[in-house]
Amino acid sequence: MGFEGIVWKKLLRYYDIKALRSNSWVRKPDQQFVIPYCQSVSEAQSKNIVPYCLSNLVSSKKAAFTLAEVLITLGIIGIVAAMTIPTLIADYQKKVTATRLKTSYSKIMQVLNYAQNIDGADYQGFGLKNCLAASSNENLKTVCVKFFAENYILPNLKINRDYGITSLSSHGFPYYKDLKGEIDTDSVTYSNINSMYLVELSDGSVLQIHSGAVGDSTGIYGIIIGIDINGISGPNVIGKDLFFMTYYYDTNTLGMLGQRHGRQLSKELAAQICYSGGSINNKYCGVLIMLNDWQIPDDYPWF
């Protein structure tokens, strides 16, 4: 009847009283009652009884990982992270880039649409008709660029800073590279010549406004607007944070560089040009993103 001096009847009577007081015992077909909780050791000792939680009477071993198992697990986690994190970061960067490019393009388009509504019949060339002859007159190019910036960009966009006609190097802009990491020759030229109108917008992007050839060896010039979506910050790569759009004098249209005179490139041809490498070809990457519904394709040469 006894277990180390404790009478089971006395013990069961105590359990029964506790269960009745707590009103929490449960009958089962094969049992009179079920003990509702585990008696703490301190409480049992104060009543001079054996604690009735059976787990206190049975010893058990606690499971644990060995050092080798922990190291192997950490190694596997590290390998998976090394394989997936760069891709996740690149996907995020591409999404941000495409969104910022679309936003900048929309802002410029709204400015031109607004100017068209205000100028009406005089909209042709924004009053820059004489700039059609700018191919042989560098001074006239600068005049046209300044007129375009001061009359249509500055009054209609939120500006952080107006650099005016200047060079890239005067304000700490580095030479831009293409997607292969090679220096862009145009970037070197404009870094040292005061012929570009620089404007920093309220979102931190920088417009690089200059005049240049926009036709297929047709001699037609227009306003070229470089958009550095994050300003002077890196990576300063054409096709990653620097893109180009063009205003065409003769058709009064705005498009990403490559949409010559309203002629729409196919997405396949734009990708072929963009992916072929070199800074000139990479300047067509912006039109590819636009034709791809403002998303950077999965096979885009991002890395």
Secondary structure, DSSP 8 states (H G I E B T S, - for coil): -EETTEEHHHHHHHHHHHHHHHT----BTTBS----S---HHHHHHTTS----GGGTS--------HHHHHHHHHHHHHHHHHHHHHHHHHHHHHHHHHHHHHHHHHHHHHHHHHHHHHGGGGGGGG-GGGGGGGG-HHHHHHHHHHHIIIIITTTS-EEEEEEEE-SGGGT----B-TTS-B-HHHHHHHHSS-EEEEEETTS-EEEEEEEE-SSSS--EEEEEEEETTTT-S--BBTTTEEEEEEETTTTEEEETT-GGG----HHHHHHHHHT-SHHHHTTHHHHHHHTTS---TTS---
